[in-house]
Amino acid sequence: VTACSDGKLRTWDAAKGALLKQADAHPAMNSTAIYCVAVSADGKLAATASIDQTAKAWSLPDLKLVSTAK
């Protein structure tokens, strides 16, 4: 799982180096940088935090938004 300054959250097949899915995790008109991403120990959730002052939880591997906190 990676997150970037373009506001996108991405999942990858590490063995193949192939992009699996991506989500506009923190969309904004001029992109909203994601400053951190963490994955739960069981690999079922990812959490992102952004300059937009929100934290979001995502289900893995489908990248569906689970919750948002501000």
Residue pairs with C-beta under 8 A, 6 or more apart in sequence:
1 9
1 10
1 11
1 12
1 37
1 39
1 46
1 60
2 9
2 10
2 12
2 37
3 9
3 10
3 25
3 34
3 36
3 37
3 48
4 10
4 33
4 34
5 31
5 33
5 34
6 31
6 33
7 24
7 25
7 26
7 27
7 28
7 31
7 32
7 33
7 34
7 50
8 22
8 23
8 24
8 25
8 34
9 22
9 23
9 25
9 34
9 37
9 46
9 48
9 58
9 63
10 19
10 20
10 21
10 22
10 23
11 19
11 20
11 21
11 22
11 60
11 61
11 63
12 18
12 19
12 20
13 20
20 61
21 61
21 62
21 63
22 63
23 58
23 63
23 65
25 34
25 48
25 50
25 56
25 58
26 32
26 33
26 34
26 48
26 50
26 51
26 52
26 54
26 56
28 52
32 50
32 51
32 52
33 50
33 51
34 48
34 49
34 50
35 49
35 50
35 51
36 48
36 49
37 46
37 47
37 48
37 49
38 46
38 47
39 45
39 46
39 47
39 60
40 46
40 47
43 60
44 59
44 60
45 57
45 58
45 59
45 60
45 66
46 57
46 58
46 60
46 63
47 55
47 56
47 57
47 58
48 55
48 56
48 58
49 55
49 56
50 56
53 70
54 68
54 69
54 70
55 68
55 69
55 70
56 65
56 66
56 67
56 68
56 69
57 65
57 66
57 67
57 68
58 64
58 65
58 66
59 66
